[in-house]
Amino acid sequence: MDKFLLDEKVAVVTGAGSGIGKATATVFAERGANLALIDFNKPNLENVARDIKQKGSSPKIYVSDVSDAESVAQVFESILSQFKKIDILANVAGIWESIPFLQLPMTNIRRMLDINFLGYVNCTKMVLPGMVKRRYGKIISVASVAGKEGSALGSSHYAASKGAINAFSCSMAREFGSYGININTVCPGLIQTPMGEATGQAGMEGYVKKCALKRMGQPEEVANVISFLASDAASYVTGQAWLVCGGTRFD
Ligand SMILES: NC(=O)c1ccc[n+]([C@@H]2O[C@H](COP(=O)([O-])OP(=O)(O)OC[C@H]3O[C@@H](n4cnc5c(N)ncnc54)[C@H](O)[C@@H]3O)[C@@H](O)[C@H]2O)c1
């Protein structure tokens, strides 16, 4: 059996309406997973589901704001009643903004942490009990290079939310490794998505200059790594923060 495939696996992808989440849902579908897709943007989510259906898969969609713990709990209840189990969680939903720290309102900092960090915590909380019971599970969360080295673009709160994801994920890996659950993050560099392009021309050019591969990444290039980490081919990888940055940072 090809260990890179996700046949018979049930995978939940958050932020599936755009960019890296959409690419992850598509790659998961191509590798045989049954999909539950979450986003708070209903029209985008419907478009993604329609595109994936044309490839022969039948994803179910769930509209929810991942920072709303109550809504997340309801959605995961529905997913479990529909699919009976969850093997894979890809935490991808996120926001970005650039505001210099001295002008940055506390409400923006809280919102950033609520979505980018606590949103991942909310979803992780919902899948772990079933994974522990079945002694099987893969959780992959999208952090960022900024979570390792901070941000020079006035996005200190974004960088902090991503650093929190790395530390949280590593801790979860230690706590749940004995149950056969693999928990990792991917840390993308600048990726060509609506969010990546929102960094502006100067930000993109500066990035390309320092990147060994001399280009931005494509969402599929991140999705392929997420899919590898979600598969049994990565069975001995846990607690890691995988750089997918075309060589802009070397750990
Ligand atoms: N694009 C990049 O350069 C880059 C780099 C590093 C990390 N990332 C991370 O990758 C992830 C995906 O980013 P992207 O570039 O695909 O962005 P994107 O803006 O294209 O997609 C983000 C998706 O998340 C959804 N979303 C946002 N907040 C949500 C919420 N509270 N509840 C539910 N859905 C929500 C949006 O509706 C959207 O569909 C994010 O976590 C982001 O921080 C992106």
The ligand as a Gaussian input file, in Angstrom:
#p B3LYP/6-31G(d) Opt

LIG

0 1
 N        0.119000      33.184000       2.372000
 C        1.239000      33.256000       3.078000
 O        2.225000      33.857000       2.650000
 C        1.337000      32.554000       4.402000
 C        2.603000      32.444000       4.985000
 C        2.722000      31.794000       6.206000
 C        1.611000      31.271000       6.840000
 N        0.378000      31.412000       6.245000
 C       -0.763000      30.852000       6.976000
 O       -1.456000      29.959000       6.151000
 C       -2.827000      29.931000       6.533000
 C       -3.681000      30.117000       5.287000
 O       -3.366000      31.370000       4.722000
 P       -3.670000      31.728000       3.187000
 O       -2.475000      32.409000       2.677000
 O       -4.225000      30.562000       2.504000
 O       -4.778000      32.859000       3.432000
 P       -6.175000      33.134000       2.704000
 O       -6.575000      34.467000       3.217000
 O       -6.063000      32.896000       1.263000
 O       -7.117000      32.008000       3.340000
 C       -7.456000      31.998000       4.701000
 C       -8.810000      31.313000       4.833000
 O       -9.123000      31.246000       6.233000
 C      -10.475000      31.639000       6.408000
 N      -10.627000      32.175000       7.756000
 C      -10.018000      33.259000       8.293000
 N      -10.417000      33.445000       9.542000
 C      -11.308000      32.465000       9.814000
 C      -12.075000      32.143000      10.947000
 N      -12.024000      32.878000      12.070000
 N      -12.873000      31.055000      10.903000
 C      -12.957000      30.308000       9.782000
 N      -12.274000      30.585000       8.660000
 C      -11.446000      31.654000       8.679000
 C      -10.715000      32.695000       5.346000
 O      -12.105000      32.870000       5.078000
 C       -9.946000      32.100000       4.171000
 O      -10.758000      31.225000       3.415000
 C       -3.011000      31.029000       7.571000
 O       -3.005000      30.450000       8.856000
 C       -1.798000      31.873000       7.369000
 O       -1.435000      32.587000       8.517000
 C        0.221000      32.028000       5.052000

